Amino acid sequence: MPAKRELTMRQIRQILRLVRDGVSAREIGRMLGVARSTIQDNLKRAEAAGLAWPLPAELTDAVIEERLFARSGAKRGFRRRAEPDWTMLVCELKRPGVNLMVLWEEYRASHPDGYGYSRFCDLFREFEARLSPVMRQDHVAGDKLFVDYSGKKIGIVDRETGVIHDAEIFVAVLGASNFTYAEASWTQTLPDWIGAHVRMFRFFGGVPRLLVPDNLKSGVNKASFYDPEINRSYGMMASHYGVGIVPARPYKPRDKAKVEAGVRFAQSYILGRLRRQVFFSLDEANQAIAGALDRMNDHVMRRLGQSRRQLFETLERQALAPLPDTDHEFAEWRFARVSLDYHVELDGFFYSVPHQLIREQVDTRVTGRMVEIFHRGLRIAVHERRYGGRRHGTDPDHMPSSHRRYAEWTPDRFRRWGGSIGPETEGLVIAILANRPHPEQGFRTCLGMLRLFKDLDPARAERVAARAIAIGALTYKSIASIIANKLDRAPAEPEPQSVVTHPNLRGSGYFH
């Protein structure tokens, strides 16, 4: 083994200079803060190597170290045994079930005179320590996918106003291959967060075993090392793809060092290279990001001699679980309480549930197309989501029987009912409904009138209706009075004249 040196090359140069100036080994040791024996040992090595002050200018620190401390007959760092391909071993170690013992056994099978297991592990760790920090962690292929938002944002210009709006950058990094996905979205809210995951899985073409997100509110309701509370919508997305979620510990960036390094690298590759481009839409920005992302994933990593895409294709793609048949559809889960009118409110619109659940708490699942309502895990109602028109969406099957009959009343239905008796009755229905601020306020009057007419022959019903219209009797009581007092048989009162003459009327000329 090469000798171990305790002094720096700068100190050794200083020792040689001080010895030339006549300073003793004891005094040099006191000046450098080391033992006299150490000074004497280094002086013996210098004498054996033929080194004295002043040293030739072409002698670098590496050459001096080699001459002073290299083992006799061999260069420093020279290895006589067969060397494995350390880069290949780093890649193989990422495969599921592979460890250093497996790799060493394969190495010794090819090289029986090769290194022992302990020396093999030491040399492997030395090589691994020289890798970039991004590749220093051990991650099994297909095991973990790290996701986060970049702290830096990308500006998008409004064509009409010229105002610049900042968009977020979502970044995902696979643990074993460092294969990276990125996209821009307007916000970090739940719809954008889950939508980015759906597009990310489609980009990778498969699903890892675990997701490691940061503790942003869109993914984690309550951060905790022992029992983190995952957002329900995020959890349903993970269930759809069959992936587990293990959030990083709060304030522990090393838990997601992979994505932290990936974010920094993505920032230089994406934001750094796109900083002079102007984008007028989110689609334009994402197209440019996709191009920069391809260049980043195809970039050959200096230490490993392979690109992220090559590592992904050879190591990680086959280790990912297959995608489900359909993409996950974003759905937001909320709590709601059923009101007295057996409806729940969502975004200003009301959706009915069975009336037996009044005052019960229910779960709602809201998508862009529908609203599903659950009670104790069972779906009890489903409605088409409303964005305009009537605010109430009511299923007749959810109503009590008395309410159901009332809900069937409409102005058109009453007009048709009155028209089946005759035109005068239909005219009376129209007059009653028009005389109310809201047509629904006249429904009960029309219903009572039609019940009165049920016992009359159509001819008399028509006369009663005509009489009611003539005298303005538009209430249930007044129509019942016409029938009870047989006023439909009385002659119609003459139309009042517009001009009345009488000797007691003086006219406007009298006053002038």
Solvent accessible surface area in square Angstrom, and as a share of the most:
residue,aa,sasa,rsa
1,M,171,0.76
2,P,39,0.25
3,A,33,0.25
4,K,187,0.79
5,R,87,0.32
6,E,135,0.60
7,L,4,0.02
8,T,69,0.40
9,M,14,0.06
10,R,165,0.60
11,Q,34,0.15
12,I,4,0.02
13,R,65,0.24
14,Q,46,0.20
15,I,2,0.01
16,L,12,0.06
17,R,88,0.32
18,L,13,0.07
19,V,62,0.36
20,R,137,0.50
21,D,78,0.41
22,G,67,0.64
23,V,42,0.24
24,S,64,0.42
25,A,20,0.16
26,R,134,0.49
27,E,68,0.31
28,I,0,0.00
29,G,3,0.03
30,R,151,0.55
31,M,101,0.45
32,L,33,0.16
33,G,67,0.65
34,V,47,0.27
35,A,60,0.47
36,R,108,0.39
37,S,75,0.48
38,T,22,0.13
39,I,0,0.00
40,Q,73,0.32
41,D,67,0.35
42,N,11,0.05
43,L,41,0.21
44,K,142,0.60
45,R,72,0.26
46,A,3,0.02
47,E,141,0.63
48,A,95,0.73
49,A,22,0.17
50,G,62,0.60
51,L,12,0.06
52,A,69,0.53
53,W,70,0.25
54,P,100,0.63
55,L,23,0.12
56,P,65,0.41
57,A,109,0.84
58,E,131,0.59
59,L,19,0.10
60,T,76,0.44
61,D,69,0.36
62,A,72,0.56
63,V,63,0.36
64,I,1,0.00
65,E,33,0.15
66,E,58,0.26
67,R,111,0.40
68,L,9,0.05
69,F,6,0.03
70,A,30,0.23
71,R,96,0.35
72,S,112,0.72
73,G,84,0.80
74,A,19,0.15
75,K,154,0.65
76,R,115,0.42
77,G,58,0.56
78,F,112,0.47
79,R,82,0.30
80,R,186,0.68
81,R,123,0.45
82,A,43,0.33
83,E,75,0.34
84,P,18,0.11
85,D,84,0.44
86,W,24,0.09
87,T,31,0.18
88,M,90,0.40
89,L,8,0.04
90,V,8,0.05
91,C,10,0.06
92,E,45,0.20
93,L,26,0.13
94,K,9,0.04
95,R,70,0.26
96,P,85,0.54
97,G,76,0.73
98,V,35,0.20
99,N,78,0.40
100,L,18,0.09
101,M,77,0.34
102,V,54,0.31
103,L,4,0.02
104,W,48,0.17
105,E,95,0.42
106,E,104,0.47
107,Y,14,0.05
108,R,74,0.27
109,A,85,0.66
110,S,80,0.52
111,H,73,0.33
112,P,93,0.59
113,D,118,0.61
114,G,4,0.04
115,Y,12,0.04
116,G,34,0.33
117,Y,80,0.30
118,S,82,0.53
119,R,92,0.33
120,F,0,0.00
121,C,22,0.13
122,D,76,0.39
123,L,2,0.01
124,F,0,0.00
125,R,107,0.39
126,E,77,0.35
127,F,27,0.11
128,E,17,0.08
129,A,64,0.50
130,R,122,0.45
131,L,5,0.02
132,S,50,0.32
133,P,91,0.57
134,V,29,0.17
135,M,5,0.02
136,R,118,0.43
137,Q,59,0.26
138,D,88,0.45
139,H,24,0.11
140,V,61,0.35
141,A,4,0.03
142,G,6,0.06
143,D,25,0.13
144,K,64,0.27
145,L,0,0.00
146,F,5,0.02
147,V,0,0.00
148,D,19,0.10
149,Y,18,0.07
150,S,3,0.02
151,G,70,0.67
152,K,119,0.50
153,K,103,0.44
154,I,12,0.06
155,G,30,0.28
156,I,4,0.02
157,V,28,0.16
158,D,48,0.25
159,R,166,0.60
160,E,164,0.74
161,T,94,0.55
162,G,45,0.43
163,V,78,0.45
164,I,111,0.56
165,H,86,0.38
166,D,86,0.44
167,A,0,0.00
168,E,17,0.08
169,I,4,0.02
170,F,0,0.00
171,V,1,0.00
172,A,0,0.00
173,V,2,0.01
174,L,0,0.00
175,G,0,0.00
176,A,0,0.00
177,S,0,0.00
178,N,2,0.01
179,F,6,0.03
180,T,1,0.01
181,Y,21,0.08
182,A,6,0.04
183,E,10,0.04
184,A,2,0.02
185,S,3,0.02
186,W,112,0.39
187,T,56,0.33
188,Q,68,0.30
189,T,73,0.43
190,L,23,0.11
191,P,67,0.42
192,D,37,0.19
193,W,0,0.00
194,I,1,0.00
195,G,13,0.13
196,A,0,0.00
197,H,0,0.00
198,V,13,0.07
199,R,97,0.35
200,M,0,0.00
201,F,0,0.00
202,R,128,0.47
203,F,75,0.31
204,F,1,0.01
205,G,40,0.38
206,G,2,0.02
207,V,1,0.00
208,P,5,0.03
209,R,147,0.54
210,L,27,0.13
211,L,0,0.00
212,V,8,0.05
213,P,0,0.00
214,D,41,0.21
215,N,34,0.18
216,L,32,0.16
217,K,150,0.64
218,S,14,0.09
219,G,0,0.00
220,V,2,0.01
221,N,57,0.29
222,K,128,0.54
223,A,45,0.35
224,S,35,0.23
225,F,126,0.53
226,Y,190,0.72
227,D,112,0.58
228,P,36,0.23
229,E,89,0.40
230,I,48,0.24
231,N,24,0.12
232,R,106,0.39
233,S,3,0.02
234,Y,0,0.00
235,G,26,0.25
236,M,80,0.36
237,M,0,0.00
238,A,6,0.04
239,S,81,0.52
240,H,67,0.30
241,Y,13,0.05
242,G,64,0.61
243,V,10,0.06
244,G,29,0.28
245,I,31,0.16
246,V,75,0.43
247,P,16,0.10
248,A,4,0.03
249,R,91,0.33
250,P,45,0.28
251,Y,208,0.79
252,K,95,0.40
253,P,80,0.50
254,R,213,0.78
255,D,45,0.23
256,K,16,0.07
257,A,29,0.23
258,K,1,0.01
259,V,0,0.00
260,E,47,0.21
261,A,8,0.06
262,G,5,0.05
263,V,13,0.07
264,R,146,0.53
265,F,61,0.25
266,A,3,0.02
267,Q,38,0.17
268,S,57,0.37
269,Y,23,0.09
270,I,2,0.01
271,L,33,0.16
272,G,25,0.24
273,R,124,0.45
274,L,9,0.05
275,R,155,0.57
276,R,191,0.70
277,Q,96,0.43
278,V,93,0.54
279,F,10,0.04
280,F,75,0.31
281,S,42,0.27
282,L,39,0.20
283,D,102,0.53
284,E,59,0.26
285,A,0,0.00
286,N,43,0.22
287,Q,133,0.59
288,A,22,0.17
289,I,1,0.00
290,A,51,0.40
291,G,29,0.28
292,A,0,0.00
293,L,5,0.03
294,D,65,0.34
295,R,124,0.45
296,M,1,0.00
297,N,0,0.00
298,D,71,0.37
299,H,83,0.37
300,V,82,0.47
301,M,21,0.09
302,R,188,0.69
303,R,103,0.38
304,L,8,0.04
305,G,49,0.47
306,Q,47,0.21
307,S,5,0.03
308,R,12,0.04
309,R,70,0.26
310,Q,90,0.40
311,L,1,0.00
312,F,2,0.01
313,E,78,0.35
314,T,70,0.41
315,L,5,0.02
316,E,0,0.00
317,R,105,0.38
318,Q,114,0.51
319,A,35,0.27
320,L,17,0.08
321,A,49,0.38
322,P,117,0.74
323,L,62,0.31
324,P,45,0.29
325,D,152,0.79
326,T,92,0.53
327,D,72,0.37
328,H,21,0.09
329,E,71,0.32
330,F,52,0.21
331,A,4,0.03
332,E,55,0.25
333,W,34,0.12
334,R,69,0.25
335,F,146,0.61
336,A,17,0.13
337,R,146,0.53
338,V,3,0.02
339,S,52,0.34
340,L,121,0.60
341,D,62,0.32
342,Y,14,0.05
343,H,11,0.05
344,V,1,0.01
345,E,96,0.43
346,L,11,0.05
347,D,86,0.44
348,G,27,0.26
349,F,33,0.14
350,F,41,0.17
351,Y,3,0.01
352,S,0,0.00
353,V,0,0.00
354,P,34,0.21
355,H,54,0.24
356,Q,133,0.59
357,L,27,0.13
358,I,62,0.31
359,R,156,0.57
360,E,66,0.30
361,Q,92,0.41
362,V,2,0.01
363,D,28,0.14
364,T,0,0.00
365,R,49,0.18
366,V,4,0.02
367,T,3,0.02
368,G,48,0.46
369,R,148,0.54
370,M,55,0.25
371,V,1,0.00
372,E,14,0.06
373,I,0,0.00
374,F,34,0.14
375,H,27,0.12
376,R,209,0.76
377,G,63,0.61
378,L,130,0.65
379,R,133,0.48
380,I,43,0.22
381,A,7,0.06
382,V,70,0.40
383,H,23,0.10
384,E,142,0.63
385,R,55,0.20
386,R,77,0.28
387,Y,146,0.55
388,G,47,0.45
389,G,73,0.70
390,R,191,0.70
391,R,128,0.47
392,H,76,0.34
393,G,4,0.03
394,T,55,0.32
395,D,50,0.26
396,P,74,0.47
397,D,114,0.59
398,H,16,0.07
399,M,15,0.07
400,P,34,0.21
401,S,67,0.43
402,S,59,0.38
403,H,88,0.39
404,R,82,0.30
405,R,147,0.54
406,Y,88,0.33
407,A,52,0.41
408,E,91,0.41
409,W,44,0.16
410,T,59,0.35
411,P,38,0.24
412,D,71,0.37
413,R,106,0.39
414,F,3,0.01
415,R,79,0.29
416,R,158,0.58
417,W,106,0.37
418,G,0,0.00
419,G,32,0.31
420,S,90,0.58
421,I,46,0.24
422,G,9,0.09
423,P,109,0.68
424,E,70,0.31
425,T,0,0.00
426,E,60,0.27
427,G,26,0.25
428,L,0,0.00
429,V,0,0.00
430,I,81,0.41
431,A,30,0.23
432,I,0,0.00
433,L,11,0.06
434,A,82,0.64
435,N,87,0.45
436,R,49,0.18
437,P,113,0.71
438,H,108,0.48
439,P,56,0.35
440,E,89,0.40
441,Q,102,0.45
442,G,0,0.00
443,F,7,0.03
444,R,168,0.61
445,T,17,0.10
446,C,0,0.00
447,L,23,0.11
448,G,12,0.12
449,M,0,0.00
450,L,4,0.02
451,R,156,0.57
452,L,44,0.22
453,F,5,0.02
454,K,169,0.72
455,D,129,0.67
456,L,32,0.16
457,D,81,0.42
458,P,88,0.55
459,A,60,0.47
460,R,34,0.12
461,A,1,0.01
462,E,31,0.14
463,R,110,0.40
464,V,0,0.00
465,A,0,0.00
466,A,39,0.30
467,R,35,0.13
468,A,0,0.00
469,I,71,0.36
470,A,78,0.61
471,I,86,0.44
472,G,49,0.48
473,A,7,0.06
474,L,30,0.15
475,T,70,0.41
476,Y,100,0.38
477,K,166,0.70
478,S,33,0.21
479,I,0,0.00
480,A,29,0.22
481,S,44,0.29
482,I,2,0.01
483,I,30,0.15
484,A,81,0.63
485,N,93,0.47
486,K,105,0.45
487,L,62,0.31
488,D,15,0.08
489,R,156,0.57
490,A,43,0.33
491,P,119,0.75
492,A,84,0.65
493,E,133,0.60
494,P,123,0.77
495,E,152,0.68
496,P,120,0.76
497,Q,145,0.64
498,S,116,0.75
499,V,112,0.64
500,V,102,0.59
501,T,123,0.72
502,H,99,0.44
503,P,127,0.80
504,N,116,0.60
505,L,110,0.55
506,R,159,0.58
507,G,49,0.47
508,S,90,0.58
509,G,57,0.55
510,Y,137,0.52
511,F,146,0.61
512,H,194,0.87
